[in-house]
Amino acid sequence: MIKKDFVLSYKAQVIIACGVSAIITLFAMMASVMAAAGTANGGGEAALGDPAAIKTGEATFYQNCVYCHGSKGSGGSARALQCRDMKPDYIFETITNGRINGANVMPPWKDTFDEKARWQLVAYIRSLRTLPECDSNN
Ligand code: HEC
């Protein structure tokens, strides 16, 4: 009788141990899938709203984009980028592959900036949608 109880409780322990390790494995798998997704887009959308990413994006913008898109994206030979609620994916895609509007051509930037740098640009451009000057423009 005592021996049988022991066997049952041993089985129960094994079942519990299996259950726990299955759950741990599942969480580990989920974590690694999420980490892989994060690296795949170079931090991607994590850059949005991140002050450091916005600052780096701003520096890149002033070196490469300002002569067409103007100071703070106010426009020039290309459309203004400020005060506009463009989708992050749309901005990223445009920076990556460029755009042509008649005689106005924006070159693709995918060979110039890696994904991380392009998302920093997206973060900066997104930050321009709520500038103080937007109130008077609209
Ligand atoms: C040689 C000029 C030029 C440069 C440099 C340039 N762009 Fe553009 N960009 C354009 C043109 C032209 C368009 C197409 C829209 C338009 O102005 O008619 C455009 C469109 C865009 C759009 C989409 C706007 C819309 O209305 O659909 C984004 C976002 C953008 N550019 C970001 C950038 C960023 C970021 C850089 C710097 C890495 C950059 N551009 C550099 C000319 C330029």
Residues whose N, C-alpha, C, O or C-beta is under 5 A from the ligand:
A	BS01	HEC	N64 C65 C68 S77 A78 R79 I91 T94 I95 R99 N101 N104 V105 M106 W109 L121
